[in-house]
Amino acid sequence: MPKVVSRSAVSSSTDAQPTASSTTALRVYYCICGEFILVIDKSLASLPKRKTDGAAVIRSQDSENGKARVFKLNANAQDPILVEREGGHERQYRFQCPRCSLPVAYQSTPPPVKSGPFLYIFKGALSQIQGQVPSDAFEDELPDTTNSA
């Protein structure tokens, strides 16, 4: 049997300029149950918030005013619902966690994801630490005022 010798060369350069993809840090977000839901190129905390419900706004299509975010959503589409808003109604096409069915996001156009100009992530639905409840998950909940005696 002939002897097998493997050789490999490792090359690196400190003079190489960083590329746009190498300097962009992707952020991973999880559902409260621990399921992987979202990968995005910017933190949700730094994204604009929707005034009506505090949801994080992700631009999913290029427009004159801005460039689309790079992201991947791992969620199942639900049937649309009508939400009553000041001055009318809003149709939401919601997306839910594939493991626990918690609603995590919505958009104003029918699925698939990125078919509309924006995707909205529900306030308090996702965490960067797997299995940890986000600090803003129950921020808008009213305290229990019933007597427990």
OpenMM code with the backbone's topology and positions (N, CA, C; nanometers):
from openmm import Vec3, app, unit

residues = "MET PRO LYS VAL VAL SER ARG SER ALA VAL SER SER SER THR ASP ALA GLN PRO THR ALA SER SER THR THR ALA LEU ARG VAL TYR TYR CYS ILE CYS GLY GLU PHE ILE LEU VAL ILE ASP LYS SER LEU ALA SER LEU PRO LYS ARG LYS THR ASP GLY ALA ALA VAL ILE ARG SER GLN ASP SER GLU ASN GLY LYS ALA ARG VAL PHE LYS LEU ASN ALA ASN ALA GLN ASP PRO ILE LEU VAL GLU ARG GLU GLY GLY HIS GLU ARG GLN TYR ARG PHE GLN CYS PRO ARG CYS SER LEU PRO VAL ALA TYR GLN SER THR PRO PRO PRO VAL LYS SER GLY PRO PHE LEU TYR ILE PHE LYS GLY ALA LEU SER GLN ILE GLN GLY GLN VAL PRO SER ASP ALA PHE GLU ASP GLU LEU PRO ASP THR THR ASN SER ALA".split()
positions = [
    Vec3(0.0846, -0.1171, 0.0000),
    Vec3(0.0000, 0.0000, 0.0000),
    Vec3(0.0893, 0.1236, 0.0000),
    Vec3(0.0650, 0.2172, -0.0906),
    Vec3(0.1461, 0.3384, -0.0908),
    Vec3(0.1075, 0.4300, 0.0251),
    Vec3(0.2031, 0.5026, 0.0710),
    Vec3(0.1821, 0.5958, 0.1804),
    Vec3(0.1117, 0.7215, 0.1271),
    Vec3(0.0037, 0.7648, 0.1957),
    Vec3(-0.0723, 0.8824, 0.1554),
    Vec3(-0.0256, 1.0006, 0.2385),
    Vec3(0.0174, 1.1003, 0.1700),
    Vec3(0.0618, 1.2214, 0.2375),
    Vec3(-0.0278, 1.3353, 0.1911),
    Vec3(-0.0842, 1.4042, 0.2868),
    Vec3(-0.1685, 1.5185, 0.2486),
    Vec3(-0.0967, 1.6459, 0.2874),
    Vec3(-0.1079, 1.7401, 0.2026),
    Vec3(-0.0458, 1.8696, 0.2280),
    Vec3(-0.1493, 1.9781, 0.2037),
    Vec3(-0.1458, 2.0768, 0.2874),
    Vec3(-0.2358, 2.1906, 0.2683),
    Vec3(-0.1604, 2.3178, 0.3002),
    Vec3(-0.2009, 2.4203, 0.2390),
    Vec3(-0.1385, 2.5503, 0.2617),
    Vec3(-0.2429, 2.6465, 0.3154),
    Vec3(-0.2052, 2.7201, 0.4158),
    Vec3(-0.2929, 2.8210, 0.4728),
    Vec3(-0.2384, 2.9568, 0.4325),
    Vec3(-0.3252, 3.0372, 0.3800),
    Vec3(-0.2834, 3.1687, 0.3342),
    Vec3(-0.3695, 3.2749, 0.3996),
    Vec3(-0.3049, 3.3806, 0.4442),
    Vec3(-0.3811, 3.4917, 0.4985),
    Vec3(-0.3073, 3.6205, 0.4647),
    Vec3(-0.3819, 3.7269, 0.4642),
    Vec3(-0.3213, 3.8546, 0.4318),
    Vec3(-0.3742, 3.9600, 0.5262),
    Vec3(-0.2841, 4.0301, 0.5878),
    Vec3(-0.3261, 4.1394, 0.6753),
    Vec3(-0.3494, 4.2672, 0.5959),
    Vec3(-0.3098, 4.2646, 0.4689),
    Vec3(-0.3268, 4.3815, 0.3842),
    Vec3(-0.4623, 4.3860, 0.3132),
    Vec3(-0.5373, 4.2764, 0.3205),
    Vec3(-0.6650, 4.2690, 0.2495),
    Vec3(-0.7654, 4.3660, 0.3109),
    Vec3(-0.8375, 4.4344, 0.2263),
    Vec3(-0.9407, 4.5272, 0.2711),
    Vec3(-1.0669, 4.4485, 0.3063),
    Vec3(-1.1336, 4.4835, 0.4163),
    Vec3(-1.2567, 4.4121, 0.4509),
    Vec3(-1.3666, 4.4395, 0.3485),
    Vec3(-1.4444, 4.3371, 0.3207),
    Vec3(-1.5566, 4.3517, 0.2282),
    Vec3(-1.6810, 4.3913, 0.3063),
    Vec3(-1.7836, 4.4333, 0.2360),
    Vec3(-1.9082, 4.4740, 0.3020),
    Vec3(-1.9699, 4.3574, 0.3779),
    Vec3(-1.9623, 4.2368, 0.3217),
    Vec3(-2.0231, 4.1219, 0.3881),
    Vec3(-1.9440, 4.0778, 0.5105),
    Vec3(-1.8128, 4.1011, 0.5121),
    Vec3(-1.7334, 4.0581, 0.6270),
    Vec3(-1.7458, 4.1541, 0.7445),
    Vec3(-1.7848, 4.2774, 0.7205),
    Vec3(-1.7986, 4.3735, 0.8297),
    Vec3(-1.9406, 4.3781, 0.8852),
    Vec3(-2.0352, 4.3181, 0.8179),
    Vec3(-2.1730, 4.3174, 0.8633),
    Vec3(-2.1940, 4.2000, 0.9590),
    Vec3(-2.2369, 4.2309, 1.0790),
    Vec3(-2.2644, 4.1261, 1.1765),
    Vec3(-2.4121, 4.0889, 1.1669),
    Vec3(-2.4384, 3.9624, 1.1461),
    Vec3(-2.5769, 3.9167, 1.1442),
    Vec3(-2.6221, 3.8897, 1.2867),
    Vec3(-2.7447, 3.9263, 1.3162),
    Vec3(-2.8004, 3.9043, 1.4497),
    Vec3(-2.9105, 3.8000, 1.4404),
    Vec3(-2.9105, 3.7109, 1.5372),
    Vec3(-3.0060, 3.6010, 1.5408),
    Vec3(-3.1048, 3.6270, 1.6541),
    Vec3(-3.2333, 3.6048, 1.6255),
    Vec3(-3.3381, 3.6238, 1.7254),
    Vec3(-3.4200, 3.4963, 1.7393),
    Vec3(-3.4662, 3.4738, 1.8624),
    Vec3(-3.5396, 3.3522, 1.8965),
    Vec3(-3.6759, 3.3870, 1.9550),
    Vec3(-3.7692, 3.2941, 1.9405),
    Vec3(-3.9007, 3.3055, 2.0032),
    Vec3(-3.8836, 3.2821, 2.1537),
    Vec3(-3.9835, 3.3153, 2.2295),
    Vec3(-3.9807, 3.2921, 2.3733),
    Vec3(-3.9614, 3.1432, 2.4046),
    Vec3(-4.0131, 3.0549, 2.3176),
    Vec3(-3.9999, 2.9104, 2.3398),
    Vec3(-3.8600, 2.8582, 2.3049),
    Vec3(-3.7752, 2.9420, 2.2441),
    Vec3(-3.6398, 2.9014, 2.2096),
    Vec3(-3.6179, 2.8707, 2.0624),
    Vec3(-3.7235, 2.8731, 1.9828),
    Vec3(-3.7132, 2.8421, 1.8396),
    Vec3(-3.6458, 2.9574, 1.7644),
    Vec3(-3.5565, 2.9241, 1.6708),
    Vec3(-3.4930, 3.0231, 1.5846),
    Vec3(-3.5999, 3.0848, 1.4949),
    Vec3(-3.6061, 3.2200, 1.4906),
    Vec3(-3.7087, 3.2894, 1.4126),
    Vec3(-3.6499, 3.3847, 1.3081),
    Vec3(-3.5509, 3.4635, 1.3433),
    Vec3(-3.5079, 3.5725, 1.2557),
    Vec3(-3.3565, 3.5883, 1.2553),
    Vec3(-3.3017, 3.6100, 1.1359),
    Vec3(-3.1630, 3.6534, 1.1181),
    Vec3(-3.1710, 3.7840, 1.0406),
    Vec3(-3.1027, 3.8872, 1.0910),
    Vec3(-3.1096, 4.0193, 1.0285),
    Vec3(-2.9747, 4.0893, 1.0411),
    Vec3(-2.9503, 4.1854, 0.9541),
    Vec3(-2.8215, 4.2548, 0.9511),
    Vec3(-2.8136, 4.3745, 1.0457),
    Vec3(-2.9167, 4.3993, 1.1253),
    Vec3(-2.9178, 4.5111, 1.2196),
    Vec3(-2.9992, 4.4698, 1.3416),
    Vec3(-2.9682, 4.5253, 1.4571),
    Vec3(-3.0429, 4.4875, 1.5771),
    Vec3(-3.1849, 4.5432, 1.5707),
    Vec3(-3.2788, 4.4690, 1.6281),
    Vec3(-3.4184, 4.5136, 1.6287),
    Vec3(-3.4343, 4.6416, 1.7107),
    Vec3(-3.3540, 4.6577, 1.8134),
    Vec3(-3.3638, 4.7772, 1.8991),
    Vec3(-3.3296, 4.9044, 1.8224),
    Vec3(-3.2454, 4.8938, 1.7202),
    Vec3(-3.2048, 5.0126, 1.6460),
    Vec3(-3.2963, 5.0429, 1.5267),
    Vec3(-3.3914, 4.9550, 1.4982),
    Vec3(-3.4845, 4.9776, 1.3875),
    Vec3(-3.5942, 5.0748, 1.4307),
    Vec3(-3.6562, 5.1445, 1.3343),
    Vec3(-3.7671, 5.2335, 1.3704),
    Vec3(-3.8840, 5.1547, 1.4283),
    Vec3(-3.9609, 5.2193, 1.5137),
    Vec3(-4.0773, 5.1565, 1.5771),
    Vec3(-4.2053, 5.2154, 1.5198),
    Vec3(-4.3049, 5.1305, 1.5056),
    Vec3(-4.4345, 5.1737, 1.4556),
    Vec3(-4.5101, 5.2432, 1.5684),
    Vec3(-4.5693, 5.3573, 1.5399),
    Vec3(-4.6374, 5.4355, 1.6433),
    Vec3(-4.7630, 5.3663, 1.6957),
    Vec3(-4.8315, 5.2902, 1.6117),
    Vec3(-4.9589, 5.2302, 1.6521),
    Vec3(-4.9432, 5.1204, 1.7567),
    Vec3(-4.8395, 5.0371, 1.7458),
    Vec3(-4.8252, 4.9246, 1.8380),
    Vec3(-4.6829, 4.8999, 1.8871),
    Vec3(-4.5881, 4.9839, 1.8483),
    Vec3(-4.4506, 4.9688, 1.8951),
    Vec3(-4.3720, 4.8579, 1.8269),
    Vec3(-4.4247, 4.8022, 1.7191),
    Vec3(-4.3561, 4.6941, 1.6475),
    Vec3(-4.2335, 4.7490, 1.5745),
    Vec3(-4.1291, 4.6667, 1.5669),
    Vec3(-4.0090, 4.7046, 1.4919),
    Vec3(-4.0401, 4.6957, 1.3430),
    Vec3(-3.9977, 4.7963, 1.2668),
    Vec3(-4.0274, 4.8045, 1.1239),
    Vec3(-3.9042, 4.7611, 1.0450),
    Vec3(-3.9210, 4.6565, 0.9633),
    Vec3(-3.8140, 4.6089, 0.8764),
    Vec3(-3.8536, 4.6409, 0.7329),
    Vec3(-3.7725, 4.7186, 0.6636),
    Vec3(-3.7985, 4.7486, 0.5226),
    Vec3(-3.7615, 4.6243, 0.4424),
    Vec3(-3.8596, 4.5665, 0.3736),
    Vec3(-3.8340, 4.4421, 0.3007),
    Vec3(-3.8181, 4.4617, 0.1508),
    Vec3(-3.8430, 4.5817, 0.1014),
    Vec3(-3.8239, 4.6107, -0.0411),
    Vec3(-3.7556, 4.7463, -0.0559),
    Vec3(-3.6706, 4.7585, -0.1581),
    Vec3(-3.6053, 4.8865, -0.1867),
    Vec3(-3.7102, 4.9887, -0.2289),
    Vec3(-3.6864, 5.1127, -0.1912),
    Vec3(-3.7743, 5.2218, -0.2334),
    Vec3(-3.6895, 5.3469, -0.2538),
    Vec3(-3.7544, 5.4543, -0.2896),
    Vec3(-3.6826, 5.5811, -0.3084),
    Vec3(-3.6217, 5.6307, -0.1776),
    Vec3(-3.6898, 5.6018, -0.0666),
    Vec3(-3.6462, 5.6533, 0.0631),
    Vec3(-3.5477, 5.5643, 0.1369),
    Vec3(-3.5304, 5.4418, 0.0951),
    Vec3(-3.4413, 5.3547, 0.1702),
    Vec3(-3.4155, 5.2216, 0.1030),
    Vec3(-3.3152, 5.1554, 0.1554),
    Vec3(-3.2734, 5.0270, 0.1034),
    Vec3(-3.3301, 4.9157, 0.1899),
    Vec3(-3.3615, 4.8033, 0.1282),
    Vec3(-3.4185, 4.6905, 0.2005),
    Vec3(-3.3155, 4.6290, 0.2946),
    Vec3(-3.3619, 4.5775, 0.4065),
    Vec3(-3.2785, 4.5063, 0.5023),
    Vec3(-3.2544, 4.3644, 0.4516),
    Vec3(-3.1421, 4.3091, 0.4897),
    Vec3(-3.1132, 4.1691, 0.4615),
    Vec3(-3.1626, 4.0900, 0.5819),
    Vec3(-3.2586, 4.0001, 0.5600),
    Vec3(-3.3101, 3.9209, 0.6714),
    Vec3(-3.3730, 3.7914, 0.6219),
    Vec3(-3.3893, 3.6984, 0.7155),
    Vec3(-3.4546, 3.5698, 0.6884),
    Vec3(-3.5476, 3.5429, 0.8048),
    Vec3(-3.6763, 3.5214, 0.7758),
    Vec3(-3.7767, 3.4943, 0.8780),
    Vec3(-3.8158, 3.3485, 0.8708),
    Vec3(-3.8076, 3.2787, 0.9839),
    Vec3(-3.8472, 3.1391, 0.9938),
    Vec3(-3.9789, 3.1335, 1.0714),
    Vec3(-4.0892, 3.1509, 1.0004),
    Vec3(-4.2211, 3.1533, 1.0645),
    Vec3(-4.3262, 3.1069, 0.9651),
    Vec3(-4.4368, 3.0579, 1.0191),
    Vec3(-4.5472, 3.0095, 0.9357),
    Vec3(-4.6533, 3.1171, 0.9205),
    Vec3(-4.7086, 3.1268, 0.8000),
    Vec3(-4.8137, 3.2251, 0.7728),
    Vec3(-4.9450, 3.1812, 0.8371),
    Vec3(-5.0211, 3.2781, 0.8876),
    Vec3(-5.1538, 3.2548, 0.9432),
    Vec3(-5.2573, 3.3196, 0.8525),
    Vec3(-5.3844, 3.2934, 0.8813),
    Vec3(-5.4914, 3.3615, 0.8103),
    Vec3(-5.4905, 3.5088, 0.8493),
    Vec3(-5.5299, 3.5975, 0.7586),
    Vec3(-5.5289, 3.7409, 0.7914),
    Vec3(-5.6338, 3.7749, 0.8963),
    Vec3(-5.6075, 3.8818, 0.9710),
    Vec3(-5.7041, 3.9306, 1.0689),
    Vec3(-5.7227, 4.0798, 1.0470),
    Vec3(-5.8364, 4.1318, 1.0937),
    Vec3(-5.8622, 4.2758, 1.0901),
    Vec3(-5.8399, 4.3316, 1.2301),
    Vec3(-5.7596, 4.4365, 1.2386),
    Vec3(-5.7311, 4.5027, 1.3651),
    Vec3(-5.7930, 4.6409, 1.3595),
    Vec3(-5.8677, 4.6741, 1.4638),
    Vec3(-5.9302, 4.8057, 1.4678),
    Vec3(-5.8260, 4.9092, 1.5083),
    Vec3(-5.8132, 5.0119, 1.4264),
    Vec3(-5.7201, 5.1211, 1.4516),
    Vec3(-5.7978, 5.2519, 1.4550),
    Vec3(-5.7334, 5.3556, 1.5057),
    Vec3(-5.7959, 5.4866, 1.5044),
    Vec3(-5.8226, 5.5273, 1.3605),
    Vec3(-5.9445, 5.5558, 1.3283),
    Vec3(-5.9783, 5.5990, 1.1936),
    Vec3(-6.0024, 5.4860, 1.0955),
    Vec3(-6.0155, 5.3633, 1.1423),
    Vec3(-6.0441, 5.2543, 1.0492),
    Vec3(-5.9916, 5.1201, 1.0942),
    Vec3(-5.9757, 5.0325, 0.9959),
    Vec3(-5.9281, 4.8969, 1.0231),
    Vec3(-5.8007, 4.8714, 0.9450),
    Vec3(-5.7241, 4.7764, 0.9940),
    Vec3(-5.6000, 4.7369, 0.9275),
    Vec3(-5.6002, 4.5847, 0.9125),
    Vec3(-5.5704, 4.5387, 0.7930),
    Vec3(-5.5593, 4.3950, 0.7689),
    Vec3(-5.4152, 4.3528, 0.7939),
    Vec3(-5.3968, 4.2537, 0.8805),
    Vec3(-5.2632, 4.2032, 0.9110),
    Vec3(-5.2517, 4.0577, 0.8672),
    Vec3(-5.1461, 4.0293, 0.7933),
    Vec3(-5.1122, 3.8928, 0.7559),
    Vec3(-5.0017, 3.8510, 0.8519),
    Vec3(-5.0379, 3.7710, 0.9496),
    Vec3(-4.9468, 3.7395, 1.0591),
    Vec3(-4.8630, 3.6148, 1.0300),
    Vec3(-4.7477, 3.6109, 1.0978),
    Vec3(-4.6577, 3.4967, 1.0928),
    Vec3(-4.6362, 3.4487, 1.2353),
    Vec3(-4.6368, 3.3170, 1.2530),
    Vec3(-4.6268, 3.2601, 1.3861),
    Vec3(-4.5068, 3.1662, 1.3985),
    Vec3(-4.4637, 3.1453, 1.5218),
    Vec3(-4.3531, 3.0539, 1.5512),
    Vec3(-4.3924, 2.9126, 1.5070),
    Vec3(-4.3043, 2.8412, 1.4354),
    Vec3(-4.3388, 2.7067, 1.3909),
    Vec3(-4.3480, 2.6047, 1.5050),
    Vec3(-4.2901, 2.6357, 1.6212),
    Vec3(-4.2934, 2.5423, 1.7337),
    Vec3(-4.4129, 2.5660, 1.8252),
    Vec3(-4.4314, 2.6920, 1.8724),
    Vec3(-4.5339, 2.7182, 1.9738),
    Vec3(-4.6532, 2.7982, 1.9218),
    Vec3(-4.6505, 2.8410, 1.7965),
    Vec3(-4.7588, 2.9158, 1.7314),
    Vec3(-4.7813, 3.0563, 1.7869),
    Vec3(-4.6844, 3.1124, 1.8573),
    Vec3(-4.6940, 3.2492, 1.9052),
    Vec3(-4.6787, 3.3447, 1.7872),
    Vec3(-4.7671, 3.4439, 1.7722),
    Vec3(-4.7496, 3.5415, 1.6644),
    Vec3(-4.6218, 3.6221, 1.6879),
    Vec3(-4.5370, 3.6324, 1.5853),
    Vec3(-4.4096, 3.7033, 1.5999),
    Vec3(-4.3964, 3.8218, 1.5053),
    Vec3(-4.4702, 3.8218, 1.3939),
    Vec3(-4.4551, 3.9272, 1.2946),
    Vec3(-4.5820, 3.9391, 1.2115),
    Vec3(-4.5909, 4.0493, 1.1355),
    Vec3(-4.7019, 4.0662, 1.0417),
    Vec3(-4.6598, 4.1605, 0.9305),
    Vec3(-4.7357, 4.1574, 0.8220),
    Vec3(-4.7183, 4.2516, 0.7113),
    Vec3(-4.8561, 4.2849, 0.6567),
    Vec3(-4.8628, 4.3872, 0.5728),
    Vec3(-4.9916, 4.4339, 0.5219),
    Vec3(-5.0306, 4.3686, 0.3898),
    Vec3(-4.9455, 4.2835, 0.3364),
    Vec3(-4.9733, 4.2145, 0.2099),
    Vec3(-4.9735, 4.0642, 0.2332),
    Vec3(-5.0427, 3.9889, 0.1489),
    Vec3(-5.0469, 3.8431, 0.1663),
    Vec3(-4.9069, 3.7812, 0.1558),
    Vec3(-4.8889, 3.6630, 0.2211),
    Vec3(-4.7600, 3.5930, 0.2122),
    Vec3(-4.7246, 3.5677, 0.0671),
    Vec3(-4.5978, 3.5475, 0.0380),
    Vec3(-4.4866, 3.5164, 0.1270),
    Vec3(-4.4265, 3.6405, 0.1915),
    Vec3(-4.3325, 3.6162, 0.2850),
    Vec3(-4.2579, 3.7240, 0.3494),
    Vec3(-4.1875, 3.8045, 0.2414),
    Vec3(-4.1733, 3.9320, 0.2631),
    Vec3(-4.1093, 4.0267, 0.1713),
    Vec3(-4.1935, 4.0607, 0.0491),
    Vec3(-4.3216, 4.0230, 0.0482),
    Vec3(-4.4073, 4.0584, -0.0652),
    Vec3(-4.4566, 4.2023, -0.0538),
    Vec3(-4.4457, 4.2604, 0.0642),
    Vec3(-4.4860, 4.3994, 0.0844),
    Vec3(-4.3664, 4.4858, 0.1188),
    Vec3(-4.3876, 4.6152, 0.1322),
    Vec3(-4.2746, 4.7054, 0.1587),
    Vec3(-4.2146, 4.6907, 0.2988),
    Vec3(-4.2965, 4.6474, 0.3966),
    Vec3(-4.2488, 4.6387, 0.5348),
    Vec3(-4.2918, 4.5086, 0.5991),
    Vec3(-4.2101, 4.4628, 0.6934),
    Vec3(-4.2444, 4.3526, 0.7830),
    Vec3(-4.2340, 4.4101, 0.9234),
    Vec3(-4.3320, 4.3808, 1.0074),
    Vec3(-4.3349, 4.4337, 1.1432),
    Vec3(-4.3145, 4.3191, 1.2414),
    Vec3(-4.2206, 4.3357, 1.3347),
    Vec3(-4.1941, 4.2367, 1.4387),
    Vec3(-4.2633, 4.2839, 1.5657),
    Vec3(-4.3511, 4.1990, 1.6208),
    Vec3(-4.4245, 4.2366, 1.7412),
    Vec3(-4.3297, 4.2720, 1.8548),
    Vec3(-4.3658, 4.3766, 1.9269),
    Vec3(-4.2886, 4.4216, 2.0421),
    Vec3(-4.2851, 4.3105, 2.1468),
    Vec3(-4.1661, 4.2746, 2.1910),
    Vec3(-4.1505, 4.1739, 2.2962),
    Vec3(-4.1636, 4.0305, 2.2507),
    Vec3(-4.1711, 4.0043, 2.1198),
    Vec3(-4.1896, 3.8674, 2.0723),
    Vec3(-4.0590, 3.7897, 2.0571),
    Vec3(-3.9474, 3.8606, 2.0335),
    Vec3(-3.8215, 3.7925, 2.0043),
    Vec3(-3.7111, 3.8357, 2.1002),
    Vec3(-3.6166, 3.7436, 2.1220),
    Vec3(-3.5030, 3.7685, 2.2096),
    Vec3(-3.3746, 3.7253, 2.1412),
    Vec3(-3.2638, 3.7933, 2.1715),
    Vec3(-3.1352, 3.7536, 2.1149),
    Vec3(-3.0732, 3.6377, 2.1919),
    Vec3(-3.1239, 3.6108, 2.3107),
    Vec3(-3.0728, 3.4999, 2.3921),
    Vec3(-3.1781, 3.3899, 2.3933),
    Vec3(-3.1386, 3.2725, 2.3464),
    Vec3(-3.2329, 3.1611, 2.3328),
    Vec3(-3.2879, 3.1205, 2.4691),
    Vec3(-3.4203, 3.1088, 2.4777),
    Vec3(-3.4858, 3.0657, 2.6001),
    Vec3(-3.5074, 3.1754, 2.7023),
    Vec3(-3.4741, 3.2998, 2.6706),
    Vec3(-3.4924, 3.4109, 2.7628),
    Vec3(-3.6081, 3.4978, 2.7162),
    Vec3(-3.6949, 3.5343, 2.8101),
    Vec3(-3.8079, 3.6212, 2.7779),
    Vec3(-3.7551, 3.7633, 2.7631),
    Vec3(-3.7887, 3.8327, 2.6525),
    Vec3(-3.7417, 3.9703, 2.6335),
    Vec3(-3.7947, 4.0622, 2.7428),
    Vec3(-3.7165, 4.1635, 2.7769),
    Vec3(-3.7552, 4.2547, 2.8844),
    Vec3(-3.8824, 4.3325, 2.8522),
    Vec3(-3.9102, 4.3554, 2.7233),
    Vec3(-4.0297, 4.4321, 2.6859),
    Vec3(-4.1491, 4.3442, 2.6496),
    Vec3(-4.1428, 4.2154, 2.6832),
    Vec3(-4.2492, 4.1223, 2.6452),
    Vec3(-4.3830, 4.1564, 2.7110),
    Vec3(-4.3808, 4.1993, 2.8349),
    Vec3(-4.5049, 4.2274, 2.9058),
    Vec3(-4.5144, 4.3733, 2.9483),
    Vec3(-4.4435, 4.4607, 2.8767),
    Vec3(-4.4359, 4.6017, 2.9102),
    Vec3(-4.5717, 4.6713, 2.9103),
    Vec3(-4.6576, 4.6381, 2.8169),
    Vec3(-4.7862, 4.7063, 2.8046),
    Vec3(-4.8995, 4.6360, 2.8785),
    Vec3(-4.8682, 4.5310, 2.9530),
    Vec3(-4.9709, 4.4586, 3.0274),
    Vec3(-5.0166, 4.5416, 3.1472),
    Vec3(-5.1434, 4.5367, 3.1746),
    Vec3(-5.1974, 4.6069, 3.2903),
    Vec3(-5.1758, 4.5220, 3.4149),
    Vec3(-5.1437, 4.5839, 3.5278),
    Vec3(-5.1262, 4.5061, 3.6509),
    Vec3(-5.2593, 4.4478, 3.6972),
    Vec3(-5.2519, 4.3347, 3.7625),
    Vec3(-5.3708, 4.2678, 3.8141),
    Vec3(-5.4202, 4.3432, 3.9378),
    Vec3(-5.5406, 4.4000, 3.9315),
    Vec3(-5.5927, 4.4800, 4.0411),
    Vec3(-5.6962, 4.4040, 4.1233),
    Vec3(-5.7146, 4.2748, 4.0948),
    Vec3(-5.8114, 4.1977, 4.1717),
    Vec3(-5.7491, 4.1556, 4.3040),
    Vec3(-5.8343, 4.1414, 4.4034),
    Vec3(-5.7869, 4.0964, 4.5350),
    Vec3(-5.7690, 3.9465, 4.5319),
    Vec3(-5.6563, 3.9009, 4.5790),
    Vec3(-5.6296, 3.7569, 4.5789),
    Vec3(-5.6555, 3.6966, 4.7154),
    Vec3(-5.7208, 3.7698, 4.8060),
    Vec3(-5.7475, 3.7199, 4.9411),
    Vec3(-5.8739, 3.6428, 4.9494),
] * unit.nanometer
topology = app.Topology()
chain = topology.addChain("A")
for resn in residues:
    res = topology.addResidue(resn, chain)
    for name in ("N", "CA", "C"):
        topology.addAtom(name, app.Element.getBySymbol(name[0]), res)
